[in-house]
Structures are given as structure tokens and as C-alpha cells.
Amino acid sequence: MEQEKEIKNSNRPSGDIYSKTEGKDPETGVEIPTDEAVEQAKEWVDKQNQM
């Protein structure tokens, strides 16, 4: 998939969703989270939904 505009570092958010990543997808640049990071994120969401 081609992007119309390249994402510039100045337009990127200062934080990411996952605290730990295995790397980035070479085609999209999307970070690939570790299994542990996904589990932690799921636990956080589950806890927030119980409130």
C-alpha cells in the first residue's frame, strides 16, 4: 500500500500504545508489540471496563 504523504517524525505522537515492541513492520512502519505488552494492555482495558 502506498502512502500519499510520508509521515514526518514531527507529526508523530510522543508516546506509543505499547511499552515494549519487537520491531517495526518494514512496509508500514507500524510497531509490532511483544506478547507481554499485548497482555498488559488487555489487562488494563479489562480493568478499566470493570469500573
PQR file of N, CA, C, O and H, with PARSE charges and radii, in Angstrom:
ATOM      1  N   MET A   1       0.846  -1.177   0.000 -0.4000 1.5000
ATOM      2  CA  MET A   1       0.000   0.000   0.000 -0.0000 2.0000
ATOM      3  C   MET A   1       0.889   1.237   0.000  0.5500 1.7000
ATOM      4  O   MET A   1       1.776   1.359   0.844 -0.5500 1.4000
ATOM      5  N   GLU A   2       0.671   2.117  -0.899 -0.4000 1.5000
ATOM      6  CA  GLU A   2       1.461   3.329  -0.969 -0.0000 2.0000
ATOM      7  C   GLU A   2       0.771   4.449  -0.209  0.5500 1.7000
ATOM      8  O   GLU A   2      -0.453   4.577  -0.237 -0.5500 1.4000
ATOM      9  H   GLU A   2      -0.050   2.017  -1.585  0.4000 1.0000
ATOM     10  N   GLN A   3       1.560   5.241   0.457 -0.4000 1.5000
ATOM     11  CA  GLN A   3       1.035   6.382   1.198 -0.0000 2.0000
ATOM     12  C   GLN A   3       1.123   7.618   0.321  0.5500 1.7000
ATOM     13  O   GLN A   3       2.095   7.805  -0.410 -0.5500 1.4000
ATOM     14  H   GLN A   3       2.554   5.137   0.480  0.4000 1.0000
ATOM     15  N   GLU A   4       0.102   8.458   0.398 -0.4000 1.5000
ATOM     16  CA  GLU A   4       0.132   9.691  -0.372 -0.0000 2.0000
ATOM     17  C   GLU A   4       1.182  10.644   0.176  0.5500 1.7000
ATOM     18  O   GLU A   4       1.871  11.327  -0.581 -0.5500 1.4000
ATOM     19  H   GLU A   4      -0.688   8.306   0.992  0.4000 1.0000
ATOM     20  N   LYS A   5       1.297  10.684   1.495 -0.4000 1.5000
ATOM     21  CA  LYS A   5       2.274  11.560   2.131 -0.0000 2.0000
ATOM     22  C   LYS A   5       3.073  10.730   3.129  0.5500 1.7000
ATOM     23  O   LYS A   5       2.527   9.871   3.821 -0.5500 1.4000
ATOM     24  H   LYS A   5       0.737  10.129   2.111  0.4000 1.0000
ATOM     25  N   GLU A   6       4.336  10.993   3.188 -0.4000 1.5000
ATOM     26  CA  GLU A   6       5.183  10.308   4.159 -0.0000 2.0000
ATOM     27  C   GLU A   6       4.941  10.912   5.541  0.5500 1.7000
ATOM     28  O   GLU A   6       4.792  12.127   5.672 -0.5500 1.4000
ATOM     29  H   GLU A   6       4.779  11.692   2.626  0.4000 1.0000
ATOM     30  N   ILE A   7       4.901  10.067   6.569 -0.4000 1.5000
ATOM     31  CA  ILE A   7       4.710  10.550   7.934 -0.0000 2.0000
ATOM     32  C   ILE A   7       6.026  11.144   8.417  0.5500 1.7000
ATOM     33  O   ILE A   7       7.062  10.480   8.392 -0.5500 1.4000
ATOM     34  H   ILE A   7       5.023   9.080   6.463  0.4000 1.0000
ATOM     35  N   LYS A   8       5.980  12.372   8.847 -0.4000 1.5000
ATOM     36  CA  LYS A   8       7.172  13.046   9.336 -0.0000 2.0000
ATOM     37  C   LYS A   8       7.265  12.842  10.848  0.5500 1.7000
ATOM     38  O   LYS A   8       6.247  12.806  11.538 -0.5500 1.4000
ATOM     39  H   LYS A   8       5.139  12.912   8.868  0.4000 1.0000
ATOM     40  N   ASN A   9       8.479  12.711  11.354 -0.4000 1.5000
ATOM     41  CA  ASN A   9       8.676  12.498  12.787 -0.0000 2.0000
ATOM     42  C   ASN A   9       8.056  13.615  13.614  0.5500 1.7000
ATOM     43  O   ASN A   9       7.611  13.365  14.735 -0.5500 1.4000
ATOM     44  H   ASN A   9       9.306  12.740  10.793  0.4000 1.0000
ATOM     45  N   SER A  10       8.013  14.826  13.101 -0.4000 1.5000
ATOM     46  CA  SER A  10       7.438  15.939  13.854 -0.0000 2.0000
ATOM     47  C   SER A  10       5.932  15.788  14.033  0.5500 1.7000
ATOM     48  O   SER A  10       5.359  16.403  14.932 -0.5500 1.4000
ATOM     49  H   SER A  10       8.374  15.029  12.190  0.4000 1.0000
ATOM     50  N   ASN A  11       5.275  14.977  13.189 -0.4000 1.5000
ATOM     51  CA  ASN A  11       3.834  14.766  13.284 -0.0000 2.0000
ATOM     52  C   ASN A  11       3.461  13.519  14.071  0.5500 1.7000
ATOM     53  O   ASN A  11       2.280  13.237  14.272 -0.5500 1.4000
ATOM     54  H   ASN A  11       5.741  14.478  12.458  0.4000 1.0000
ATOM     55  N   ARG A  12       4.471  12.770  14.517 -0.4000 1.5000
ATOM     56  CA  ARG A  12       4.210  11.542  15.256 -0.0000 2.0000
ATOM     57  C   ARG A  12       3.876  11.850  16.709  0.5500 1.7000
ATOM     58  O   ARG A  12       4.383  12.830  17.255 -0.5500 1.4000
ATOM     59  H   ARG A  12       5.430  12.999  14.353  0.4000 1.0000
ATOM     60  N   PRO A  13       3.040  11.045  17.347 -0.5600 1.5000
ATOM     61  CA  PRO A  13       2.758  11.256  18.765  0.2800 2.0000
ATOM     62  C   PRO A  13       4.004  10.981  19.603  0.5500 1.7000
ATOM     63  O   PRO A  13       4.887  10.228  19.191 -0.5500 1.4000
ATOM     64  N   SER A  14       4.065  11.598  20.782 -0.4000 1.5000
ATOM     65  CA  SER A  14       5.244  11.421  21.631 -0.0000 2.0000
ATOM     66  C   SER A  14       5.270  10.058  22.303  0.5500 1.7000
ATOM     67  O   SER A  14       6.336   9.599  22.715 -0.5500 1.4000
ATOM     68  H   SER A  14       3.348  12.210  21.116  0.4000 1.0000
ATOM     69  N   GLY A  15       4.118   9.399  22.422 -0.4000 1.5000
ATOM     70  CA  GLY A  15       4.067   8.091  23.061 -0.0000 2.0000
ATOM     71  C   GLY A  15       3.400   7.080  22.168  0.5500 1.7000
ATOM     72  O   GLY A  15       2.673   7.421  21.235 -0.5500 1.4000
ATOM     73  H   GLY A  15       3.252   9.772  22.087  0.4000 1.0000
ATOM     74  N   ASP A  16       3.663   5.827  22.474 -0.4000 1.5000
ATOM     75  CA  ASP A  16       3.058   4.746  21.714 -0.0000 2.0000
ATOM     76  C   ASP A  16       2.095   3.981  22.602  0.5500 1.7000
ATOM     77  O   ASP A  16       2.126   4.120  23.824 -0.5500 1.4000
ATOM     78  H   ASP A  16       4.253   5.550  23.232  0.4000 1.0000
ATOM     79  N   ILE A  17       1.257   3.189  22.002 -0.4000 1.5000
ATOM     80  CA  ILE A  17       0.283   2.400  22.751 -0.0000 2.0000
ATOM     81  C   ILE A  17       0.985   1.337  23.591  0.5500 1.7000
ATOM     82  O   ILE A  17       0.640   1.132  24.755 -0.5500 1.4000
ATOM     83  H   ILE A  17       1.232   3.076  21.009  0.4000 1.0000
ATOM     84  N   TYR A  18       1.954   0.674  23.011 -0.4000 1.5000
ATOM     85  CA  TYR A  18       2.628  -0.423  23.691 -0.0000 2.0000
ATOM     86  C   TYR A  18       3.973   0.029  24.228  0.5500 1.7000
ATOM     87  O   TYR A  18       4.698   0.783  23.579 -0.5500 1.4000
ATOM     88  H   TYR A  18       2.234   0.840  22.065  0.4000 1.0000
ATOM     89  N   SER A  19       4.297  -0.446  25.434 -0.4000 1.5000
ATOM     90  CA  SER A  19       5.553  -0.046  26.056 -0.0000 2.0000
ATOM     91  C   SER A  19       6.747  -0.792  25.481  0.5500 1.7000
ATOM     92  O   SER A  19       7.858  -0.262  25.449 -0.5500 1.4000
ATOM     93  H   SER A  19       3.708  -1.058  25.961  0.4000 1.0000
ATOM     94  N   LYS A  20       6.522  -2.014  25.029 -0.4000 1.5000
ATOM     95  CA  LYS A  20       7.620  -2.822  24.505 -0.0000 2.0000
ATOM     96  C   LYS A  20       7.264  -3.318  23.110  0.5500 1.7000
ATOM     97  O   LYS A  20       6.164  -3.819  22.879 -0.5500 1.4000
ATOM     98  H   LYS A  20       5.620  -2.444  25.055  0.4000 1.0000
ATOM     99  N   THR A  21       8.206  -3.173  22.187 -0.4000 1.5000
ATOM    100  CA  THR A  21       7.955  -3.625  20.825 -0.0000 2.0000
ATOM    101  C   THR A  21       9.076  -4.541  20.365  0.5500 1.7000
ATOM    102  O   THR A  21      10.212  -4.448  20.830 -0.5500 1.4000
ATOM    103  H   THR A  21       9.100  -2.766  22.374  0.4000 1.0000
ATOM    104  N   GLU A  22       8.729  -5.429  19.440 -0.4000 1.5000
ATOM    105  CA  GLU A  22       9.709  -6.350  18.863 -0.0000 2.0000
ATOM    106  C   GLU A  22      10.431  -5.703  17.693  0.5500 1.7000
ATOM    107  O   GLU A  22      11.538  -6.108  17.338 -0.5500 1.4000
ATOM    108  H   GLU A  22       7.806  -5.504  19.062  0.4000 1.0000
ATOM    109  N   GLY A  23       9.809  -4.704  17.101 -0.4000 1.5000
ATOM    110  CA  GLY A  23      10.381  -4.038  15.937 -0.0000 2.0000
ATOM    111  C   GLY A  23       9.280  -3.349  15.168  0.5500 1.7000
ATOM    112  O   GLY A  23       8.199  -3.092  15.697 -0.5500 1.4000
ATOM    113  H   GLY A  23       8.910  -4.375  17.390  0.4000 1.0000
ATOM    114  N   LYS A  24       9.563  -3.053  13.913 -0.4000 1.5000
ATOM    115  CA  LYS A  24       8.574  -2.385  13.064 -0.0000 2.0000
ATOM    116  C   LYS A  24       8.379  -3.174  11.781  0.5500 1.7000
ATOM    117  O   LYS A  24       9.310  -3.786  11.257 -0.5500 1.4000
ATOM    118  H   LYS A  24      10.441  -3.262  13.482  0.4000 1.0000
ATOM    119  N   ASP A  25       7.150  -3.147  11.287 -0.4000 1.5000
ATOM    120  CA  ASP A  25       6.849  -3.757  10.006 -0.0000 2.0000
ATOM    121  C   ASP A  25       7.602  -2.964   8.937  0.5500 1.7000
ATOM    122  O   ASP A  25       7.452  -1.744   8.864 -0.5500 1.4000
ATOM    123  H   ASP A  25       6.394  -2.650  11.712  0.4000 1.0000
ATOM    124  N   PRO A  26       8.398  -3.623   8.117 -0.5600 1.5000
ATOM    125  CA  PRO A  26       9.201  -2.895   7.137  0.2800 2.0000
ATOM    126  C   PRO A  26       8.393  -2.144   6.081  0.5500 1.7000
ATOM    127  O   PRO A  26       8.861  -1.136   5.552 -0.5500 1.4000
ATOM    128  N   GLU A  27       7.205  -2.611   5.773 -0.4000 1.5000
ATOM    129  CA  GLU A  27       6.396  -1.956   4.743 -0.0000 2.0000
ATOM    130  C   GLU A  27       5.595  -0.775   5.284  0.5500 1.7000
ATOM    131  O   GLU A  27       5.485   0.261   4.629 -0.5500 1.4000
ATOM    132  H   GLU A  27       6.824  -3.430   6.203  0.4000 1.0000
ATOM    133  N   THR A  28       5.035  -0.936   6.485 -0.4000 1.5000
ATOM    134  CA  THR A  28       4.145   0.098   7.015 -0.0000 2.0000
ATOM    135  C   THR A  28       4.781   0.976   8.082  0.5500 1.7000
ATOM    136  O   THR A  28       4.331   2.098   8.315 -0.5500 1.4000
ATOM    137  H   THR A  28       5.124  -1.778   7.018  0.4000 1.0000
ATOM    138  N   GLY A  29       5.831   0.468   8.734 -0.4000 1.5000
ATOM    139  CA  GLY A  29       6.448   1.219   9.829 -0.0000 2.0000
ATOM    140  C   GLY A  29       5.677   1.092  11.129  0.5500 1.7000
ATOM    141  O   GLY A  29       6.014   1.748  12.115 -0.5500 1.4000
ATOM    142  H   GLY A  29       6.196  -0.444   8.545  0.4000 1.0000
ATOM    143  N   VAL A  30       4.643   0.254  11.147 -0.4000 1.5000
ATOM    144  CA  VAL A  30       3.842   0.052  12.351 -0.0000 2.0000
ATOM    145  C   VAL A  30       4.631  -0.813  13.327  0.5500 1.7000
ATOM    146  O   VAL A  30       5.196  -1.841  12.954 -0.5500 1.4000
ATOM    147  H   VAL A  30       4.369  -0.279  10.346  0.4000 1.0000
ATOM    148  N   GLU A  31       4.659  -0.369  14.595 -0.4000 1.5000
ATOM    149  CA  GLU A  31       5.392  -1.121  15.602 -0.0000 2.0000
ATOM    150  C   GLU A  31       4.685  -2.438  15.915  0.5500 1.7000
ATOM    151  O   GLU A  31       3.457  -2.500  15.970 -0.5500 1.4000
ATOM    152  H   GLU A  31       4.201   0.466  14.897  0.4000 1.0000
ATOM    153  N   ILE A  32       5.476  -3.482  16.117 -0.4000 1.5000
ATOM    154  CA  ILE A  32       4.963  -4.805  16.458 -0.0000 2.0000
ATOM    155  C   ILE A  32       5.193  -5.012  17.949  0.5500 1.7000
ATOM    156  O   ILE A  32       6.342  -5.094  18.385 -0.5500 1.4000
ATOM    157  H   ILE A  32       6.474  -3.432  16.072  0.4000 1.0000
ATOM    158  N   PRO A  33       4.118  -5.099  18.745 -0.5600 1.5000
ATOM    159  CA  PRO A  33       4.293  -5.238  20.189  0.2800 2.0000
ATOM    160  C   PRO A  33       4.714  -6.647  20.580  0.5500 1.7000
ATOM    161  O   PRO A  33       4.469  -7.608  19.852 -0.5500 1.4000
ATOM    162  N   THR A  34       5.356  -6.753  21.750 -0.4000 1.5000
ATOM    163  CA  THR A  34       5.675  -8.072  22.295 -0.0000 2.0000
ATOM    164  C   THR A  34       4.389  -8.681  22.840  0.5500 1.7000
ATOM    165  O   THR A  34       3.413  -7.973  23.089 -0.5500 1.4000
ATOM    166  H   THR A  34       5.554  -5.972  22.342  0.4000 1.0000
ATOM    167  N   ASP A  35       4.395  -9.987  23.021 -0.4000 1.5000
ATOM    168  CA  ASP A  35       3.219 -10.659  23.603 -0.0000 2.0000
ATOM    169  C   ASP A  35       2.937 -10.106  24.997  0.5500 1.7000
ATOM    170  O   ASP A  35       1.780  -9.917  25.372 -0.5500 1.4000
ATOM    171  H   ASP A  35       5.188 -10.563  22.819  0.4000 1.0000
ATOM    172  N   GLU A  36       3.991  -9.850  25.761 -0.4000 1.5000
ATOM    173  CA  GLU A  36       3.834  -9.318  27.114 -0.0000 2.0000
ATOM    174  C   GLU A  36       3.154  -7.949  27.092  0.5500 1.7000
ATOM    175  O   GLU A  36       2.295  -7.671  27.929 -0.5500 1.4000
ATOM    176  H   GLU A  36       4.931 -10.003  25.457  0.4000 1.0000
ATOM    177  N   ALA A  37       3.531  -7.100  26.147 -0.4000 1.5000
ATOM    178  CA  ALA A  37       2.924  -5.774  26.040 -0.0000 2.0000
ATOM    179  C   ALA A  37       1.447  -5.871  25.694  0.5500 1.7000
ATOM    180  O   ALA A  37       0.636  -5.098  26.204 -0.5500 1.4000
ATOM    181  H   ALA A  37       4.228  -7.326  25.467  0.4000 1.0000
ATOM    182  N   VAL A  38       1.093  -6.815  24.832 -0.4000 1.5000
ATOM    183  CA  VAL A  38      -0.314  -7.006  24.460 -0.0000 2.0000
ATOM    184  C   VAL A  38      -1.115  -7.487  25.670  0.5500 1.7000
ATOM    185  O   VAL A  38      -2.227  -7.016  25.906 -0.5500 1.4000
ATOM    186  H   VAL A  38       1.752  -7.443  24.417  0.4000 1.0000
ATOM    187  N   GLU A  39      -0.555  -8.417  26.430 -0.4000 1.5000
ATOM    188  CA  GLU A  39      -1.237  -8.925  27.627 -0.0000 2.0000
ATOM    189  C   GLU A  39      -1.446  -7.808  28.652  0.5500 1.7000
ATOM    190  O   GLU A  39      -2.519  -7.701  29.245 -0.5500 1.4000
ATOM    191  H   GLU A  39       0.349  -8.799  26.239  0.4000 1.0000
ATOM    192  N   GLN A  40      -0.419  -6.977  28.858 -0.4000 1.5000
ATOM    193  CA  GLN A  40      -0.544  -5.869  29.809 -0.0000 2.0000
ATOM    194  C   GLN A  40      -1.605  -4.882  29.359  0.5500 1.7000
ATOM    195  O   GLN A  40      -2.381  -4.393  30.180 -0.5500 1.4000
ATOM    196  H   GLN A  40       0.453  -7.063  28.376  0.4000 1.0000
ATOM    197  N   ALA A  41      -1.654  -4.580  28.071 -0.4000 1.5000
ATOM    198  CA  ALA A  41      -2.652  -3.656  27.548 -0.0000 2.0000
ATOM    199  C   ALA A  41      -4.055  -4.233  27.707  0.5500 1.7000
ATOM    200  O   ALA A  41      -4.986  -3.514  28.067 -0.5500 1.4000
ATOM    201  H   ALA A  41      -1.024  -4.977  27.404  0.4000 1.0000
ATOM    202  N   LYS A  42      -4.206  -5.526  27.441 -0.4000 1.5000
ATOM    203  CA  LYS A  42      -5.518  -6.172  27.593 -0.0000 2.0000
ATOM    204  C   LYS A  42      -5.973  -6.149  29.046  0.5500 1.7000
ATOM    205  O   LYS A  42      -7.139  -5.871  29.326 -0.5500 1.4000
ATOM    206  H   LYS A  42      -3.449  -6.110  27.149  0.4000 1.0000
ATOM    207  N   GLU A  43      -5.063  -6.438  29.973 -0.4000 1.5000
ATOM    208  CA  GLU A  43      -5.406  -6.410  31.397 -0.0000 2.0000
ATOM    209  C   GLU A  43      -5.854  -5.016  31.821  0.5500 1.7000
ATOM    210  O   GLU A  43      -6.806  -4.870  32.588 -0.5500 1.4000
ATOM    211  H   GLU A  43      -4.115  -6.664  29.745  0.4000 1.0000
ATOM    212  N   TRP A  44      -5.156  -3.983  31.316 -0.4000 1.5000
ATOM    213  CA  TRP A  44      -5.515  -2.613  31.663 -0.0000 2.0000
ATOM    214  C   TRP A  44      -6.917  -2.286  31.149  0.5500 1.7000
ATOM    215  O   TRP A  44      -7.726  -1.704  31.872 -0.5500 1.4000
ATOM    216  H   TRP A  44      -4.383  -4.102  30.693  0.4000 1.0000
ATOM    217  N   VAL A  45      -7.204  -2.662  29.902 -0.4000 1.5000
ATOM    218  CA  VAL A  45      -8.525  -2.390  29.323 -0.0000 2.0000
ATOM    219  C   VAL A  45      -9.601  -3.137  30.098  0.5500 1.7000
ATOM    220  O   VAL A  45     -10.647  -2.568  30.412 -0.5500 1.4000
ATOM    221  H   VAL A  45      -6.547  -3.135  29.314  0.4000 1.0000
ATOM    222  N   ASP A  46      -9.357  -4.405  30.408 -0.4000 1.5000
ATOM    223  CA  ASP A  46     -10.337  -5.189  31.165 -0.0000 2.0000
ATOM    224  C   ASP A  46     -10.620  -4.541  32.523  0.5500 1.7000
ATOM    225  O   ASP A  46     -11.770  -4.478  32.958 -0.5500 1.4000
ATOM    226  H   ASP A  46      -8.508  -4.867  30.152  0.4000 1.0000
ATOM    227  N   LYS A  47      -9.569  -4.062  33.186 -0.4000 1.5000
ATOM    228  CA  LYS A  47      -9.738  -3.432  34.489 -0.0000 2.0000
ATOM    229  C   LYS A  47     -10.537  -2.136  34.365  0.5500 1.7000
ATOM    230  O   LYS A  47     -11.393  -1.857  35.204 -0.5500 1.4000
ATOM    231  H   LYS A  47      -8.635  -4.113  32.832  0.4000 1.0000
ATOM    232  N   GLN A  48     -10.268  -1.346  33.330 -0.4000 1.5000
ATOM    233  CA  GLN A  48     -10.982  -0.087  33.125 -0.0000 2.0000
ATOM    234  C   GLN A  48     -12.460  -0.339  32.814  0.5500 1.7000
ATOM    235  O   GLN A  48     -13.317   0.451  33.208 -0.5500 1.4000
ATOM    236  H   GLN A  48      -9.573  -1.573  32.648  0.4000 1.0000
ATOM    237  N   ASN A  49     -12.759  -1.423  32.117 -0.4000 1.5000
ATOM    238  CA  ASN A  49     -14.140  -1.733  31.758 -0.0000 2.0000
ATOM    239  C   ASN A  49     -14.950  -2.237  32.949  0.5500 1.7000
ATOM    240  O   ASN A  49     -16.180  -2.209  32.915 -0.5500 1.4000
ATOM    241  H   ASN A  49     -12.063  -2.065  31.797  0.4000 1.0000
ATOM    242  N   GLN A  50     -14.281  -2.692  33.991 -0.4000 1.5000
ATOM    243  CA  GLN A  50     -14.988  -3.169  35.190 -0.0000 2.0000
ATOM    244  C   GLN A  50     -15.445  -2.018  36.081  0.5500 1.7000
ATOM    245  O   GLN A  50     -16.289  -2.209  36.957 -0.5500 1.4000
ATOM    246  H   GLN A  50     -13.282  -2.714  34.019  0.4000 1.0000
ATOM    247  N   MET A  51     -14.906  -0.857  35.871 -0.4000 1.5000
ATOM    248  CA  MET A  51     -15.234   0.292  36.730 -0.0000 2.0000
ATOM    249  C   MET A  51     -16.596   0.828  36.423  0.5500 1.7000
ATOM    250  O   MET A  51     -17.035   1.793  37.049 -0.5500 1.4000
ATOM    251  H   MET A  51     -14.220  -0.702  35.160  0.4000 1.0000
TER
END
